[in-house]
Amino acid sequence: MSIELTERTNAQDAQESRDTLFLLGGAAMVVFGAGLILSTPVVRRFLGGVNAGGVLQAALPDFDRYMKLRSM
């Protein structure tokens, strides 16, 4: 009985370790891909003209309206 429990626990641990490895590997690939995209000069010029404060101020009324509708 205890051998079966040990084998099942080892299999579950291996599956969890594998899932964690896939999750972290996927996150690393996303970060690496974003770095590659953001390192190109065309993208840098495009994003250099974007005013983050203006975008946030423009989005704030829509966000407030969404939160009011969601609370109903």
C-alpha positions, 0 to 999 in steps of 0.5 A: 500500500505504501509503495503505491502511494509513493509511486502515485506521489512521485508521479504527481510531483513529476507532473507538477514539476513538468507543468511548472517548467512549461509555464516558466518556459512559456513566460520566458519566451514571451519576455524574450519575444517582447524584447526582440520586438521592442529592440527594433528601431521602427518600433522604438520610434513608434512607441517614442511618440506615445504619451502614456499619460494622455492614453491613461487620461483618455481611458479613465472615463471608460474604465469608470463607466465599465466599473459602474456597469459591472457593479449593477 
